[in-house]
Amino acid sequence: MIKVLNRWSAGALVAAGLTFLAAGAQAQMPPRLQNVPPPQLQDTQGTATLYLSAVFSGETKPIGDGLVWRIYADAPNGEDFQLMVKSEEASPAITLPKGDYRIHAAYGFASATRRVSLIRDTVERLTISAGGLRIRGAVGSQPIPPDKLTFSVFVPIGNNDEGRLVVEKARSGSVVLLPEGTYHVVSNYGDSNALMRADLKVESGKLTDATLNHRAATVTLKLVRTAGGEAFAGTAFSVLTPGGDVIREEIGAFPSFVLAEGEYVVIARHEGQVYTREFTVESGQDRDIEVVAR
């Protein structure tokens, strides 16, 4: 299920549990910089104030939260830019010596850059093409608890859906800010093989809210002397596909984890003995898998 919400504010995103990430993939990167402290402003006649704000593409209302502003002194070709000011205010007013500067506004992974010649008080409004992406999970009609699901976001390159990783293991229900575009999302229920994939579009100024339906269940492994008996402690379990690929290995009396729907083989090793059993995982049907030691 995918919903695109046409109206959302940065303040609302904060209340929803924003995931802010450093400006990066697919966005304009801040110029190279040196950690140079801002100059001491003494001559007020040689300064001017820069009034900054940013809007989403196609919108007129300024972005109210989530912006990170950086102002760099312009530099000749080949030289490093000097960071003069950094601000996390939505619409800062910054006084600087008159001169040439580069303005960089970051909003999550999206950003915009502009060069300005500051010779008098100046108003600058940057346009950022960014939207929000929020992923949740479910098994049938049952929501997956947020602490059991993560998602990663990729930018497709050519025929490779996972061409470039943009966001890794974001928490279910959090909002990730991204440049406008189409992304490949991989949702992971648990930490084994219960994966779901989807291609989702992020639109500027909108929140794409998607629920990915997983076909998986939680299994608990036990090595017992008789059916329904007490589990042996210290048992080494290996879960394999029918073809022999190892999916999970655990040691304990009754390890529990999520597996995708399908056929499996479990191998239990205890005190030099090896026991096996085939079993089936059905979506939404959590169950104990007992291996009888005989």
TIMAR-34726 format. One line per 4 residues: number of its first residue (from 1); for each residue x, z, y of C-alpha. Coordinates in Angstrom, 3 decimals. Layout:
BEGIN
NUM = X:Z:Y  ...
***
This chain:
BEGIN
1 = 0.000:0.000:0.000  1.488:-1.062:3.358  0.100:-0.246:6.789  1.455:-1.335:10.173
5 = 0.438:0.993:12.992  0.210:-0.889:16.269  0.546:2.128:18.520  3.123:4.834:18.126
9 = 5.318:6.755:20.500  8.776:8.154:19.983  7.309:11.642:20.489  4.878:11.017:17.650
13 = 7.737:9.869:15.462  9.616:13.093:16.160  6.569:15.046:15.039  6.392:12.910:11.890
17 = 9.961:13.774:10.931  12.285:11.178:12.449  15.450:10.089:10.726  17.879:9.233:13.510
21 = 20.958:7.345:12.343  23.988:6.190:14.230  23.669:2.739:15.756  25.018:0.295:13.225
25 = 24.040:-2.569:10.949  22.353:-5.528:12.575  22.483:-3.820:15.962  24.968:-4.360:18.772
29 = 27.802:-1.880:18.342  29.104:0.153:21.282  32.316:-1.283:22.744  35.640:0.145:21.652
33 = 36.361:3.226:23.715  38.874:5.863:24.601  37.886:9.502:24.965  38.450:9.600:28.710
37 = 36.657:12.328:30.688  34.329:11.222:33.493  36.052:11.027:36.880  35.642:13.791:39.451
41 = 33.264:12.386:42.055  34.501:13.421:45.492  33.715:10.538:47.838  29.931:10.285:47.822
45 = 30.082:7.145:49.979  31.911:5.422:47.141  29.262:6.197:44.534  25.869:4.864:43.529
49 = 23.153:5.992:41.150  22.059:4.076:38.076  18.429:4.661:37.076  17.935:3.733:33.412
53 = 14.968:3.186:31.098  14.171:1.132:28.004  11.055:-0.508:26.573  10.113:-2.053:23.255
57 = 9.977:-5.829:23.138  6.596:-6.968:24.479  5.762:-3.525:25.914  5.834:-2.115:29.447
61 = 5.663:1.635:28.768  9.147:3.223:28.732  10.415:4.692:25.464  9.986:8.448:25.743
65 = 12.339:9.891:23.099  15.141:8.998:20.721  17.421:7.038:23.056  21.159:7.548:23.341
69 = 22.738:6.042:26.446  26.448:5.291:26.856  28.009:3.935:30.045  31.444:2.310:29.814
73 = 33.764:1.270:32.605  34.222:-2.473:32.353  37.667:-3.530:31.176  39.809:-6.673:31.307
77 = 39.890:-8.796:28.165  41.692:-7.090:25.296  41.609:-3.604:26.767  39.593:-0.670:25.494
81 = 36.412:0.310:27.295  36.367:3.813:28.737  33.324:5.962:28.015  32.189:7.390:31.342
85 = 28.853:9.019:30.499  26.722:9.747:27.432  23.105:10.866:27.801  20.204:11.519:25.441
89 = 17.616:11.650:28.213  14.859:9.067:27.973  15.302:7.866:31.583  18.537:9.281:33.013
93 = 19.743:8.942:36.595  23.533:8.634:36.502  25.801:8.704:39.566  29.062:6.780:39.220
97 = 31.821:5.304:41.376  30.881:1.822:42.507  32.200:-0.827:40.150  31.492:-2.815:36.983
101 = 30.032:-1.130:33.876  28.623:-1.834:30.436  25.338:-0.091:29.563  24.606:0.554:25.874
105 = 21.247:1.972:24.719  20.888:2.961:21.053  17.547:3.664:19.383  18.159:4.491:15.743
109 = 19.808:1.391:14.267  18.615:-0.824:17.127  20.404:-1.210:20.435  20.766:-3.250:23.606
113 = 23.727:-3.834:25.936  23.949:-5.033:29.530  26.732:-5.538:32.066  26.035:-4.315:35.602
117 = 27.890:-4.387:38.921  27.080:-1.116:40.635  27.385:-1.601:44.395  24.245:0.328:45.420
121 = 21.578:2.458:43.755  20.292:0.284:40.911  17.351:0.322:38.485  18.013:-1.121:35.010
125 = 15.421:-1.471:32.250  16.659:-2.618:28.838  14.495:-4.171:26.130  14.961:-2.995:22.548
129 = 13.417:-4.875:19.615  12.917:-1.935:17.264  10.275:-0.545:14.964  9.806:2.285:12.502
133 = 9.741:2.253:8.694  8.281:5.108:6.661  8.212:5.097:2.842  6.222:7.340:0.543
137 = 5.725:7.205:-3.219  2.925:7.733:-5.718  2.278:7.617:-9.456  -1.235:6.288:-9.829
141 = -3.313:8.286:-7.346  -0.887:11.236:-7.296  1.572:11.403:-4.367  5.202:12.001:-5.288
145 = 6.586:15.170:-3.615  8.914:14.162:-0.735  11.827:16.121:-2.220  11.702:13.990:-5.389
149 = 11.832:10.551:-3.758  14.432:8.804:-1.640  14.704:5.235:-0.406  17.481:2.877:0.638
153 = 17.143:-0.090:2.990  19.050:-3.365:2.706  19.364:-6.492:4.832  19.017:-9.535:2.526
157 = 21.827:-12.086:2.731  21.137:-15.502:1.238  19.677:-15.060:-2.231  20.965:-11.482:-2.480
161 = 18.186:-9.002:-1.661  20.714:-6.171:-1.423  23.139:-8.070:0.776  24.027:-5.251:3.158
165 = 23.141:-1.565:2.921  21.617:-0.252:6.152  20.163:3.130:5.163  21.108:5.106:2.049
169 = 18.921:7.749:0.383  16.563:8.503:3.261  14.005:11.221:2.485  10.468:10.181:1.632
173 = 8.125:10.546:4.608  10.875:10.314:7.237  10.807:7.510:9.810  13.828:5.227:10.025
177 = 14.284:3.241:13.243  15.434:-0.332:12.656  15.864:-3.581:14.550  12.931:-5.940:14.195
181 = 13.223:-7.962:10.971  12.579:-8.105:7.228  14.229:-5.599:4.894  14.529:-4.977:1.158
185 = 13.587:-1.396:0.224  14.569:0.362:-3.019  12.613:3.547:-3.741  14.056:6.021:-6.266
189 = 11.790:8.606:-7.928  14.034:11.310:-9.319  17.650:10.398:-9.995  17.493:8.259:-13.147
193 = 15.965:4.793:-13.542  12.535:5.106:-11.906  12.937:2.480:-9.168  10.512:0.382:-7.146
197 = 11.402:-2.469:-4.812  9.619:-4.163:-1.930  10.334:-6.543:0.940  8.917:-5.103:4.176
201 = 8.736:-6.380:7.731  9.530:-4.162:10.708  7.884:-5.225:13.972  8.943:-4.179:17.450
205 = 7.042:-1.186:18.777  5.175:-0.649:15.497  5.404:1.674:12.523  5.358:0.109:9.062
209 = 3.964:2.770:6.732  4.321:1.851:3.040  3.483:3.686:-0.195  5.288:2.354:-3.279
213 = 3.602:3.001:-6.623  6.016:4.041:-9.356  5.359:3.735:-13.085  7.184:6.766:-14.425
217 = 6.788:10.271:-15.828  8.729:13.504:-16.242  10.104:14.266:-19.699  11.571:17.528:-20.994
221 = 13.953:17.294:-23.946  14.229:19.969:-26.651  16.139:20.329:-29.907  14.114:22.576:-32.241
225 = 14.263:23.707:-35.879  10.535:23.047:-36.360  7.851:21.458:-34.192  6.885:23.867:-31.416
229 = 9.878:26.096:-32.161  12.415:27.637:-29.815  14.854:25.190:-28.172  18.565:25.378:-29.069
233 = 20.776:26.221:-26.092  23.875:24.199:-25.328  22.549:20.935:-26.777  24.076:17.685:-25.484
237 = 21.389:15.038:-24.949  21.849:11.309:-24.380  18.918:9.036:-23.471  19.382:5.330:-24.224
241 = 17.355:2.150:-24.045  16.572:0.430:-27.374  19.445:-1.917:-26.537  21.926:0.974:-26.310
245 = 22.323:1.345:-22.537  22.834:4.972:-21.539  20.234:6.115:-19.000  20.884:9.844:-18.794
249 = 23.141:12.528:-20.280  22.426:16.242:-19.976  23.479:19.530:-21.590  21.079:22.428:-21.932
253 = 18.187:23.960:-23.846  15.465:21.844:-22.234  16.672:19.441:-19.493  13.900:17.759:-17.511
257 = 14.013:14.538:-15.474  12.028:11.455:-14.476  12.162:8.220:-16.492  10.594:4.840:-15.870
261 = 7.807:3.734:-18.189  9.205:2.249:-21.409  10.815:2.801:-24.818  13.810:5.110:-25.316
265 = 16.060:6.718:-27.925  17.293:10.291:-27.529  20.432:11.552:-29.272  20.868:15.348:-29.553
269 = 24.253:16.853:-30.492  24.547:20.523:-31.450  27.293:22.369:-33.363  28.774:19.167:-34.763
273 = 25.426:17.758:-35.919  23.710:14.679:-34.499  19.944:14.116:-34.428  17.948:11.181:-33.023
277 = 14.402:10.307:-32.112  12.605:7.351:-30.536  9.984:8.042:-27.886  7.798:6.293:-25.322
281 = 7.264:7.123:-21.650  3.813:6.300:-20.253  3.295:6.273:-16.512  1.889:9.543:-15.194
285 = 2.001:11.249:-18.618  4.527:14.099:-18.310  5.473:15.445:-21.733  7.944:17.403:-23.878
289 = 10.090:15.374:-26.275  11.062:17.488:-29.273  13.932:16.452:-31.530  13.623:18.267:-34.872
293 = 16.959:19.353:-36.377  16.583:18.279:-40.002
***
